Amino acid sequence: MSVSEPAGFRAMGVSCGIKSGKLDLALVQNLGPNFDFAAVFTTNEVKAAPVLWSEQIAKTSKAKAILLNSGGANACTGPEGFAVTHKSAEVLAEQLGLAPIDIAVCSTGIIGEQLDLEKIRVGIGALTSTNDNDGALAAQAILTTDSKRKEVFLNNSGYSIGGMAKGAGMLAPSLATMLVVITTDADLSSLNLNEMLVAAANSTFNRISSDGCTSTNDSIMLM
């Protein structure tokens, strides 16, 4: 039970061939009616293409889906890498009947290698051709060196919160390699989401350091 449990959310994970024989592409989709979105990103001066893309999405305070891949960070890949991120968002948006600006993107894995857009395109087709809803598969698809999935689900009176995370040797959006997606059906404004996410990150993830290094890809996203 994780990101797919709150009302109005769907999640799925598939294998598209970035990692041979393993799940490596995930979708978390907000079906509405509230599309408020907040995010916290790495403080590294060198930011991966998906971070640069998703920072633009976060400025709108709205998002309807997050596309995540493991096996390739799409970092230090130049304009070609950003084009792959942009095109991936376009392909997913077309399949879901959305606009590219509705799509945030996260990547994790090897730095400096270009992602294969055609593999991602095929994977997006697999993600969008089914109505299956399985947060566990999505959580599995974002792992790299992690030994197991990281998921959480909290159910309170009137609302629920789901979460999934990737991070093994290093943690924190200001300190190292980590991806986190949090979903909630609580009725909150974008401003409240952003304030709460920043405060939560500062009091939790940003207080943990494994090696003092900053990452190119760290992202926490709240929908």
Stockholm file with secondary structure:
# STOCKHOLM 1.0

chainA/1-223         MSVSEPAGFRAMGVSCGIKSGKLDLALVQNLGPNFDFAAVFTTNEVKAAPVLWSEQIAKTSKAKAILLNSGGANACTGPEGFAVTHKSAEVLAEQLGLAPIDIAVCSTGIIGEQLDLEKIRVGIGALTSTNDNDGALAAQAILTTDSKRKEVFLNNSGYSIGGMAKGAGMLAPSLATMLVVITTDADLSSLNLNEMLVAAANSTFNRISSDGCTSTNDSIMLM
#=GR chainA/1-223 SS CCTTCSTTEEEEEECCSSSTTSCCEEEEEECSSCCBCEEEECCCSSCCHHHHHHHHHHHTTBCSEEEEEESBCCCSCHHHHHHHHHHHHHHHHHHHTCCGGGEEEEEESCTTCCCCHHHHHHHHHHHHSCCCCCHHHHHHHTCSSCSSCEEEEEEETTEEEEEEEECSSCCCTTTSCCEEEEEECSCCCHHHHHHHHHHHHHHTGGGCCSSSCCCSSCEEEEC
#=GC SS_cons         CCTTCSTTEEEEEECCSSSTTSCCEEEEEECSSCCBCEEEECCCSSCCHHHHHHHHHHHTTBCSEEEEEESBCCCSCHHHHHHHHHHHHHHHHHHHTCCGGGEEEEEESCTTCCCCHHHHHHHHHHHHSCCCCCHHHHHHHTCSSCSSCEEEEEEETTEEEEEEEECSSCCCTTTSCCEEEEEECSCCCHHHHHHHHHHHHHHTGGGCCSSSCCCSSCEEEEC
//
